[in-house]
Amino acid sequence: MGAPGGHDVKAAEEYAATVPAKQRRRQQRGWYFYDWANSVFPTTVLTVFLGPYLTSVTRTAAGADGLVHPLGIPVTAGSFFPYVVSAATVIQVLVLPITGTIADRSAHKRELLAALAYAGALCTALMFFLAGDRYLLGGILFLLGNTALGASVVVYNSFLNDIATVDERDRVSSRGWAFGYLGGALLLGLNLALFLGHDRLGIGEGDAVRICLLSAGIWWAAFTVIPLRTLRNRRPVHVERGRPLSAGFRQLGRTIASLRHQPRTLLFLAAFLLYNDGIQTVISLASVYGSEELELGQSVLISTILLVQFMAFVGALLLGKLAQLFGTKRVVLASLVLWTAVVVVAYFLETGAATQFYLLGAAIAIVLGGSQALSRSLFSLLIPRGREAEFFGFYEISDKGTSWIGPLVFGLALQVTGSYRSAIVSLVVFFVVGFVLLAATNLPRAVREAGNPVPDKI
């Protein structure tokens, strides 16, 4: 069966299969370390420190009515951060697909990964200067850093099809996510020690937070060296005259038009963008919910996220094993049922109940890594050969700590009702609708539509 763009099934599998196994494993090990490097942004920066800290900075800048006015728009101080997270994804909708089309047409994909990674790391390190009433600086640095992160992960994800055969994808993707959670947990543990001991070290709480943000940028930059030394460029499948940027824009238009020939891929992508939007919203706003609604201290919030990171390392590997036994789609569907239960239970948590918050965090950890890692490996099967970064550009719109509709719904619900509990329970719809759409997707047929071989279990 011919694949879109003239690539047959055999060609779709040829590149990774012809790379010697020893060399493939070496590249896989190096590839894992970019998850290790960049995961400190969604953990240390987004999930734990930036939300509560930027909210406090915004409150300092707010007037007597509790409002700030970015771009002349009245916004409550508590809603500013959710709105910024939502705006970050709007930017990614515009940037990431074109990043993918450019990467697929470049013979220097590794160098593109380096440029994006170090731009994001620099923006993260500059958050050290977020102090006083500089809430706009915090918002701008987050938007730039998060966009660079998303674009770099588009390029990073596109290497998956180059370094892993079809039968290796679930394992490699799961290990990548597991490495990411472990790396995020290690730096978060160090930052937790710094934050809890800031008095003994003679520094203020705000200074401790800013040092933690700086450390995330340094960590990201330092460990990016490993994948850059091990990954290898390959000749692009699609070679067009003209500059990659203009060729990328032309191809993006053709891809959007051609997606009508892959309706089941579109259905999967819609399902993923919905349920992952819910996942990312829970991750990015959990610390704000814990501090503002449950009145939990920063040490409880950080230690809970630390618990989640270490347990998610195990959860990612566990769900990867379960996918081999029961099929990837079934495991992902089961994880969405658990995510729905998590959001409902969060609504009923008692104020100040740290133990309940810890238990909820443990439940999240079991399904967190697996649902994301297995979704990535599933999507990799739906991509026509030579268009990996391009398709991952659409996929990455709702990944690695950012989402669009979820934070917008959360922020609106908070502003209308004044209740964080109403805001958190509003996220149930993302998991329910995502479950329905994924259940309706005929994945084997979607794989064949992309011109790829269908794995034994999917």
Disulfide bonds with the S-S distance in Angstrom:
none
